[in-house]
């Protein structure tokens, strides 16, 4: 049962494997949820999805989320998608072919030419893929994943948001596209009203006609909002298949290597971050994670030091396209091997924070753990121990919650940080155990040496990380 005067905001997350929808009150109560699966096609470096499936999944997920809500007003809706997913559409906003997904790697040559021209892009970013699409399939409007859904909701083509436009080359400081031969859309800030749900979309989705549709952000930014990590110095560490760190800062964090990039929040502040290729995807898929966590606790530290890359190449905290997963030493058994992988992700996470500190990023706010791996109490404690700092774990960690908060911001004018803090509920705070932090210092230092010797980690970054480690191990001296 719900209050007749209650208002909820709808967040929609277009993920890789599913679409998820959440209807959430301003106080963080989830009134309804729905999901629908998505397929895809992978072949070598190629990864495509059919854009038509997105809309069908949105219809199913939205109807499920709103099915039991009676007497509840929907205050607004916002949509997030996978960062770097791009497609071409016609003048009416209809897709003209498949979408190239966030990790599609077929445009490496185009990316290399863009870097030679002075643009800081990575191989899987949307801009090189848009050039590849234009060359392969002819002219069309460059469109990002959520734009196809918001266009269907409103009933006409709509501007894209600056968050999804970032990996298509949009300059967030100049608010301008690069001078390049592509049909690029108008860009607005996240939280901008794009229009209202049209009657046809209302019939299809169950979202009431006239509901405001608000420009969204990428799924990584959505997860950051859902973590409540929007005050300067706050960071959200999202650990799923891979590891993503996103934080908040009053100014952009400058990185000459380009592995750290900056989104812009609706209020004009900055959201620096980076995406690593280490993560839970390196764990054996056929293992029981709960049982293995229990056994791994006997190996702190592990007999093997790992840098558990999920796939070839590393993107953050250093750029090494040819890097491969490494293991130093021989684990005693499968539990020790599991422990080494868990600890290796923690070491990579620590190195990410050390690199951010090296760049001058503010790190003095709270750290929040989200992502699928945050469901493991043991891994949360282990990561806090390795990092030597406390971490918050929210009740809800879904990007759709972040979009509900953005919809609240965009329709009421409530500052986004405030809207997120009201919606986000913290389930636990994990405190580090100082004795364990000390135990992990030596293997972390050894990993830094190995990464440097292999030519992957720049020596100045390794030296900075070792300096922070040495200062941390001096009793009574705070880590800064």
NORPEMO-V498980 format. One line per field, one symbol per residue. ss: DSSP state (~ for helix, > for strand, _ for the rest). psi: psi as a letter, one per 30 degrees, with the letter a starting at -180 (. if undefined). A space follows every 10 residues. Layout:
ss->???
psi->???
This chain:
ss->______>>>> >>>>___>>> >>>>>____> >>>>>>>___ >>>__>>>>_ ~~~~~~~~~~ ~~~~~~____ __>>>>>>>> >____>>>>_ ____>___>> _______~~~ ~~~~~~____ _____~~~~~ ~~~~~~~___ >>>>~~~~~~ ~~~~_____> >~~~~~~~__ >____>____ __>___>>__ __>>>>__~~ ~~~~~_____ _>>>___>~~ ~~~~~~____ ____>>>>>_ __>>>>>_>_ __________ >>>>_____> >>>>>__>_~ ~~______~~ ~~~~~~____ ____>>>_>_ ___>_____> _____>>>__ ___~~~~~~~ ~~~~~~~~~~ ~~~~~~~~__ ______>>>> _~~~~_~~~~ ~~~~~~~___ >>>>____~~ ~~~~~~~~~~ ~~___~~~~~ ~~~__>>>>> ___~~~~~~~ ~~~~~~~~~~ ~~~_____~~ ~~~~~~~~~~ ~~________
psi->klkfgkklkk kkjjaeflkk kkjklfggkj fllllklkal kkjbfkjllj fefeeeeeee eeeeefegjk gkkjflklkl lkkfkllkla fggkkgalkk legkgfheee eeeeefggki llegleeeee eeeeeegall kkklefeeee eeefglklll lfeffegggk jfefhklljk iljklkklkk fkkfalklee eeeeffkkkf kkkkkallee eeeeeffgif kkfkkkjjjb eakkkkaklf lkjkjffgfk ljlklfgfak illlklglaf ffkkfgljee eeeeefffij llfkkkjike lkkkfkglji fgklklkklj keafeeeeee eeeeeeeeee eeeeeeeefg kkggalkkka lefffjeeee eeeeeefhll kkjlekgkfe eeeeeeeeef ffgkkeeeee eeekkkelkj kljeeeeeef eeeeeeeeee eeefgekkee eeeeeeeeee eegjkfjlk.
